Amino acid sequence: MDYLPVFLRLEGKPVVVVGGGEVAARKVQWLLRAGARVRLIAPEVNAALAQRAAAAELAHRAGEFATADLRGAVAVVGRRLIAASTPRCPRLRSYSAYP
């Protein structure tokens, strides 16, 4: 199977997005449409994401991903978070505070 269809009720729920480029911008757009409270983690963001952060549509933390960023989140989205052993998040698989 190439895709795993997942349906989540995200209205008012915190969701972490890791990354600041085009892919992250598309994910953020969909998450905001679903009513999620988006926390964006990225050292740099593109113009569209910067504009959303300036308009307080999302919260942006400028920096590298850390497992503490997951605290309270119901979901995490990131292109490089698929494999928990990536250099960006080597301890993700042992983090116990996410559902």
N, C-alpha and C positions, 0 to 999 in steps of 0.2 A: 504494500500500500504506500503510495507516494504522499498522501496527505492524511492528517488526522482531524476530522471535523470536530470542533469544540464549540459549544454554546455556553457562554457565561453571562450572567446578569451582573453588569458592572456599574450600574447606576449608583453614583456616590462612593464607589469603592476605589481605594488607592491601587494604582498599577504603575510599576516601574518600567521605564523604557531606557535601554542602554544604547547610546549612539546618538550622533547628531547630524547625520546625513540624510540623503533622499529616502532611504529605506525607513529610517526612524520617523521621518516626517509623514510618510504614508501610514505607518502604524499609529502614530499619534492622532492623525486625522480620524481614523476609524474608532480609536478608543474614546476620543472626545465625543464623537457622534453617539457612542454607546453610553455616554454619561459618566465615564471613568474620571477619577481625579488623577491626572497624570503627573508623575515625578520623573523628570528627564535627567539622566546622568550622562554627561559627556564633557570632555575638556573644551571642545569647541562645537558650535552648532551652526547649521546653515541659516540663511536669512529668514526663511519661513518659520523655523523653530524659534529663532531669536524674537521674531515679531509676536509669536504666540506667548512667549515668556514675558515680554514687555507688556502685553495686554492682560497678564495674569490668567491666561487660559490654562497654563500648566506651571509647575514649579521646576526650575532648572538648577541643578547643582553642578557647577563647573569642576570637573575632576574625573579621575578614573573610578570605575566601578569598584565597590567594596561590598562584602556580604552584608554589612550593616545597612546598606541601602534597601535591603529587602524587608526590613522590620515593618510589620503591619501591612505589607502589600498582599493582595490576593492573587496577583499574577505578575510575571516579569517577562518582558519581550526584549529580545536582543538578537541580532544576527549572529553574533559569536557566542551566544550563551547556549546554543544547541548542545554542544559537548561540554560537560561540566569540567573537563580537564583542560580547557583552553587557558592560555596565559593570563587572560583578563580576569578569570574567576576560578583559580585552582581549588578553592575550598568550598565552592558552591554545593557540591554533592553532600558535604557533611553538615551543611547549614540546616538547622532543624526548625527554624521559625517560619518557614513558608509552607503553605498547604500542599 
